[in-house]
Amino acid sequence: MSEISEQSGRKAARRAIVALVVLAACTSAIFWLNPADLYLWIKAVHVVAIIAWMAGMLYLPRLFIYHCDAEPGSVQSETFKVMERRLLRVIMNPAMTVAWALGLWLAWSGGHFSSGWFHGKFAAVIALSAVHGIYSRAVRLFAEDRNDRSPRYWRVMNEVPTLLMIAIVILVIVKPF
């Protein structure tokens, strides 16, 4: 990895950390000013984190599909490696962490741990996190030029987060059981 791309990656990570600190400070200020609004603000931040996480979960396998066609060691392949790494580290990992932390807090404060719909949602979120783990491993393998999956595999894997997202939204909104 070139020194320039490494510096750029550090700058992006710093920006993400600053954004999270500002978000935490604003949330703390809101709680201090009006604690009754905290639940709604946490829910809003949770939804934003989910949107960011899902954007990454839908985009990363598309990068893998194109990366499969790039010659290992080529400029194109190296560019995909940087894009994949940054997407995972700067957007997807922090977004997943925030979504999980705030989601668990919302479930606890709302008393949802005993609800049937929540158990289904929780199982789907665990499955989505497992797919995230598969993608994380793939980023590492692509970085090492050791991908052994076909573009067809990544096209199928691109649909898995969509199906899980549909199930999660239905469970949260409709609460069928």
C-alpha positions in Angstrom: 0.0 0.0 0.0 1.3 3.4 -0.9 2.1 6.0 1.7 -0.4 8.4 0.2 -3.3 6.0 0.4 -2.3 5.0 4.0 -2.3 8.7 5.0 -5.6 9.2 3.3 -7.0 6.2 5.1 -5.9 7.6 8.4 -7.6 10.9 7.6 -10.8 9.2 6.8 -10.7 7.2 10.0 -10.0 10.4 12.0 -13.0 12.1 10.3 -15.2 9.1 11.2 -14.0 9.2 14.8 -14.6 13.0 15.0 -18.1 12.5 13.6 -18.9 9.8 16.2 -17.6 12.0 19.0 -19.7 15.0 17.8 -22.7 12.7 17.6 -22.1 11.4 21.1 -21.7 14.9 22.4 -24.9 16.1 20.7 -26.8 13.1 22.1 -25.4 13.7 25.6 -26.5 17.4 25.3 -30.0 16.4 24.2 -30.2 14.0 27.1 -29.0 16.6 29.6 -31.5 19.2 28.2 -34.5 16.9 27.8 -34.0 13.3 28.9 -37.5 12.4 27.7 -36.4 12.8 24.1 -33.4 10.5 24.4 -35.2 7.4 23.3 -36.3 9.0 20.0 -32.9 10.4 19.4 -31.2 7.1 20.0 -33.8 5.4 17.7 -33.0 8.0 15.0 -29.2 7.5 15.3 -29.9 3.7 15.3 -31.8 4.0 12.0 -29.0 6.2 10.5 -26.4 3.6 11.5 -28.5 0.8 9.9 -28.8 2.8 6.7 -25.0 3.3 6.6 -24.4 -0.4 7.4 -26.8 -1.6 4.7 -25.3 0.8 2.1 -22.0 -0.9 2.7 -23.5 -4.4 2.8 -25.0 -3.8 -0.6 -22.0 -2.0 -2.2 -19.1 -4.2 -1.0 -20.1 -7.4 -2.9 -20.5 -5.3 -6.0 -16.9 -4.2 -5.6 -16.0 -7.9 -5.2 -17.7 -8.8 -8.4 -15.7 -6.2 -10.3 -12.5 -7.1 -8.4 -12.8 -10.7 -9.5 -12.3 -9.5 -13.1 -9.2 -7.4 -12.3 -5.7 -8.9 -12.8 -4.0 -9.4 -9.4 -1.4 -6.7 -8.8 -2.9 -4.4 -11.5 -3.7 -0.8 -10.8 -7.3 -1.6 -11.0 -7.0 -4.5 -8.4 -5.0 -2.2 -6.0 -7.7 0.5 -6.3 -10.4 -2.1 -5.4 -8.4 -3.2 -2.4 -8.3 0.4 -1.1 -12.0 1.0 -1.8 -13.0 -2.3 -0.1 -10.8 -1.7 3.0 -12.0 1.9 3.5 -15.6 0.9 3.0 -15.3 -1.8 5.6 -13.2 0.0 8.2 -14.5 3.6 7.9 -18.2 3.0 7.2 -19.4 -0.6 7.7 -17.6 -1.6 11.0 -18.5 1.6 12.9 -22.0 1.6 11.5 -22.6 -2.0 12.6 -21.1 -1.3 16.0 -23.4 1.7 16.6 -26.4 -0.2 15.2 -25.8 -3.1 17.5 -25.1 -1.0 20.6 -28.1 1.3 20.2 -30.4 -1.5 19.0 -29.7 -3.5 22.2 -30.3 -0.4 24.3 -33.6 0.3 22.5 -34.7 -3.3 23.0 -33.8 -3.3 26.7 -35.4 0.1 27.4 -38.5 -0.8 25.4 -38.9 -4.2 27.1 -38.7 -6.1 23.8 -36.5 -9.0 24.8 -39.5 -11.2 25.5 -41.4 -10.4 22.3 -41.6 -13.0 19.6 -41.0 -10.5 16.8 -37.9 -9.4 18.5 -36.5 -12.9 18.6 -37.0 -13.2 14.9 -35.4 -9.8 14.3 -32.5 -10.7 16.6 -31.9 -13.9 14.6 -31.9 -12.0 11.3 -29.5 -9.4 12.7 -27.2 -12.1 13.8 -27.3 -13.6 10.3 -26.6 -10.2 8.8 -23.6 -9.8 11.1 -22.4 -13.2 10.0 -22.6 -12.0 6.4 -20.6 -9.0 7.5 -18.0 -11.4 8.8 -17.9 -13.2 5.5 -17.4 -9.9 3.7 -14.7 -8.9 6.2 -12.8 -12.2 5.5 -13.2 -11.6 1.7 -11.7 -8.1 2.0 -8.7 -9.7 3.7 -8.4 -12.4 1.0 -8.8 -10.0 -1.9 -6.1 -7.8 -0.2 -3.8 -10.9 -0.2 -4.8 -11.7 -3.8 -6.3 -15.0 -2.6 -9.9 -14.7 -3.6 -11.2 -18.1 -4.7 -14.9 -17.1 -5.2 -16.5 -16.4 -8.6 -18.3 -13.2 -9.6 -21.5 -15.4 -9.6 -21.0 -16.3 -5.9 -20.7 -12.6 -5.1 -23.8 -11.8 -7.1 -25.7 -14.3 -5.0 -24.1 -13.0 -1.8 -25.2 -9.5 -2.8 -28.8 -10.5 -2.4 -28.5 -12.0 1.1 -28.4 -8.7 3.0 -31.4 -7.5 1.0 -33.5 -10.5 2.0 -32.4 -10.2 5.6 -33.2 -6.5 5.6 -36.7 -7.2 4.3 -37.3 -9.7 7.0 -36.0 -7.3 9.7 -38.2 -4.4 8.5 -41.3 -6.6 8.4 -40.6 -7.9 11.9 -40.1 -4.5 13.3 -43.0 -2.7 11.6 -45.7 -5.4 11.4 -44.7 -7.4 14.5 -46.4 -10.5 13.1 -45.9 -12.5 16.4 
